[in-house]
Amino acid sequence: MRSSPRGILSVENGKFAAVLEAQAEDWIAAGDGPVMMSGMIGSRQGWLEVPYAACPAGFEEIATGMRKVTWDGGTAWIAPGLSCHDEAGVPDVMRGEEVQILGVLDRLGPGAHTVCLPGTHSKWVEVTDGRIMRFTTHMTGEAFAVFKAHSILGRMMKDGVSDAAAFEDGVRRSADGGGLLHHLFGVRTRGLFGDLTEAIAASYLSGMLIGHEIRSAHGRRGRVHMLCSAQLAEIYARAFRVLGIEANALDPDSVTRGLFRVAAYL
């Protein structure tokens, strides 16, 4: 496996092929199989905007939605991502997470399952008998970053070691009445009255936001399967324990297996 911190916004003048070859030129030259890609590479800012496949969807629908790009050095395929609508008819989308889920379907088995993919934009996905039925997105990670860096709350926080007790206190706060917007201002007032020190305020805010996410998305779905890095799985597992929700972690590198299995359909 190889990794690079470069995202699509770091690619100058649309030179995606050059970046791909810089990372995997020897693999491409070997020609052992098709080059498969997923995620934001298929977005409007990526190599080629690939139309979303609509939920419900499984291997066949995602493989059918794959689109081909070519350059002097070869050919590659880009996954379509998925779309759905909530109960009010508002659209929701994902790019990349659908392939991660395909990579763990054999671990999930038949029946109905809830998969949580924490992150900047956390995804909560309903999977039934190997098909992605619907999902919701929650801007938890981005909201935390914005409040910490660009709001009055951030002025009362110091970077440092996370505090487990403050995090759990924030998770429990999400159960109180008043709503998220009121709870957010409480981060400031608890600091003013000495209930939160600058060293632990960020942990409290993180727990509060994650707590609100889980309460909004989980409902009464039972066990949750976490699909994310080990670090994020540890954070969310702590929140799930506080809320009395059973959760387990799946393979965070499932995207490789998902793309491999989609390739078999091409």
CORFENLIN-V165568 format. One record per pair of residues at least 12 apart in sequence whose ideal C-beta (glycine too) atoms are under 8 Angstrom apart, sorted by the first residue. I is the first residue (numbers start at 0). J is the second residue. D is the distance in whole Angstrom. If there is no record, write none. Layout:
I J D
I J D
This chain:
0 252 7
0 255 7
1 22 6
1 23 7
3 22 6
5 18 6
6 39 7
7 39 5
7 40 6
7 42 7
7 44 6
7 45 5
7 46 8
8 44 7
13 46 8
15 40 7
15 45 7
15 46 4
15 68 8
16 46 8
16 70 4
16 71 8
16 72 7
19 34 7
19 75 7
20 72 6
24 72 8
27 72 6
27 73 5
32 262 6
33 74 7
33 75 7
33 76 6
33 262 5
33 265 6
34 73 7
34 74 7
34 75 4
34 76 7
35 75 7
35 76 5
35 78 7
35 258 4
35 259 8
35 261 7
35 262 5
36 75 6
36 76 7
36 77 5
36 78 7
36 258 8
37 77 7
37 78 4
37 80 8
37 94 7
37 95 5
37 97 8
37 98 4
37 254 7
37 257 8
37 258 6
38 78 8
38 94 5
38 95 3
38 98 8
39 94 6
39 95 7
40 77 6
41 66 7
41 77 4
41 78 6
41 79 7
41 80 6
41 94 6
42 80 8
42 94 6
45 77 8
46 68 6
46 77 7
47 66 6
47 68 5
47 77 6
49 64 7
49 65 8
49 66 5
49 77 5
49 78 7
49 79 5
49 80 7
50 64 7
50 79 6
51 64 8
51 79 6
51 80 5
51 81 6
51 82 4
51 92 6
52 64 4
52 79 5
52 80 7
52 81 6
52 82 7
52 97 8
53 81 7
53 82 6
53 83 7
54 81 6
54 82 7
54 83 4
54 131 6
54 132 6
54 133 5
54 134 7
55 127 8
55 130 5
55 131 6
55 132 5
55 133 8
56 81 6
56 97 7
56 130 7
56 131 5
57 101 8
57 104 8
57 129 6
57 130 4
57 131 7
58 101 6
58 129 8
58 260 6
58 261 6
58 264 6
59 264 7
61 78 6
61 79 6
61 81 8
61 97 6
61 98 7
61 101 7
61 261 6
62 261 5
62 264 3
62 265 6
63 264 8
64 78 7
64 79 3
65 77 7
65 78 6
65 79 7
65 261 7
65 265 7
66 79 7
76 262 8
76 265 7
78 94 8
78 95 8
78 97 7
78 98 5
78 258 7
78 261 7
80 92 6
80 93 6
80 94 4
80 95 7
80 97 6
81 93 5
81 97 5
81 131 6
81 134 7
83 133 5
83 134 6
85 135 7
91 134 6
91 135 6
91 136 5
92 136 8
93 122 6
93 134 6
93 136 7
95 254 7
96 116 5
96 122 5
96 124 7
96 134 8
96 226 8
97 131 6
98 254 5
98 257 4
98 258 6
98 261 7
99 116 7
99 226 6
99 253 5
99 254 5
99 257 6
100 114 6
100 116 8
100 124 6
100 126 6
100 131 6
100 226 7
100 253 8
100 257 7
101 253 8
101 256 8
101 257 4
101 260 6
101 261 7
102 250 7
102 253 3
102 254 6
102 255 7
102 256 4
102 257 3
102 258 8
102 260 7
103 224 8
103 226 6
103 249 5
103 250 6
103 253 5
103 256 8
103 257 8
104 126 7
104 129 5
106 249 6
106 250 7
107 126 6
107 129 8
107 224 7
109 128 5
109 129 7
110 127 7
110 128 7
111 125 7
111 126 7
111 127 5
111 128 8
112 125 8
112 126 5
112 127 7
112 222 8
112 224 6
113 125 6
113 126 8
113 217 7
113 220 4
113 221 7
113 222 7
113 223 5
113 224 7
114 126 6
114 223 8
114 224 5
114 225 8
114 226 6
114 249 8
115 216 7
115 223 5
115 224 7
115 225 5
115 226 7
115 227 8
115 235 7
115 246 8
116 225 8
116 226 5
116 227 6
117 139 7
117 140 7
117 209 8
117 225 7
117 227 5
117 231 5
117 232 8
117 234 7
117 235 5
118 140 5
118 227 7
118 231 7
119 138 7
119 140 4
119 141 5
119 144 8
120 136 5
120 137 7
120 138 6
120 139 8
120 140 7
120 141 7
121 136 7
121 137 5
121 138 8
121 139 5
121 140 7
121 212 6
121 216 8
122 134 5
122 135 7
122 136 6
122 137 8
123 135 5
123 136 8
123 137 7
123 216 4
123 217 8
135 216 6
137 212 5
137 215 7
137 216 6
139 208 5
139 209 6
139 212 5
142 208 6
143 204 6
143 205 6
143 208 5
146 183 7
146 204 6
147 201 6
147 204 7
151 187 6
152 183 7
152 186 5
152 187 6
152 200 7
152 204 7
155 186 8
155 187 6
155 190 4
155 195 8
155 197 6
155 200 5
156 197 6
156 200 5
156 201 5
156 204 8
157 197 4
157 198 6
157 201 8
158 201 7
159 198 5
161 201 8
161 202 5
161 205 8
162 198 7
162 199 4
162 202 4
162 203 8
163 202 8
163 237 7
164 199 8
165 195 7
165 199 4
165 200 7
165 202 4
165 203 4
165 206 7
166 202 4
166 203 7
166 205 6
166 206 4
166 234 8
166 237 7
166 238 8
167 206 6
167 237 7
167 238 8
167 241 5
168 203 6
168 206 7
169 202 7
169 203 4
169 204 6
169 205 7
169 206 3
169 207 4
169 208 8
169 209 8
169 210 6
170 206 4
170 207 7
170 209 7
170 210 4
170 213 8
170 237 8
170 238 5
170 241 4
170 242 7
171 206 8
171 210 7
171 241 6
172 185 7
172 203 8
172 206 8
172 207 5
172 210 7
173 206 8
173 207 6
173 210 3
173 211 5
173 213 8
173 214 6
174 210 7
174 214 7
179 207 8
179 208 8
179 211 5
182 207 6
182 211 8
183 204 8
183 207 8
186 200 6
186 203 6
186 204 5
186 207 7
189 203 8
205 234 8
206 238 7
209 234 7
209 235 7
209 238 5
210 238 6
210 241 8
210 242 7
213 235 8
213 238 6
213 239 7
213 242 6
213 244 7
214 242 7
217 242 8
217 244 6
221 245 7
222 244 8
222 245 5
222 246 7
222 247 7
223 239 7
223 244 6
223 245 7
223 246 4
223 247 8
224 246 7
224 247 6
224 248 8
224 249 5
225 246 6
225 247 7
225 248 5
225 249 7
226 248 8
226 249 5
226 250 8
226 251 7
226 253 7
227 248 8
227 251 6
228 251 5
229 248 7
229 251 7
232 248 4
232 251 8
236 248 7
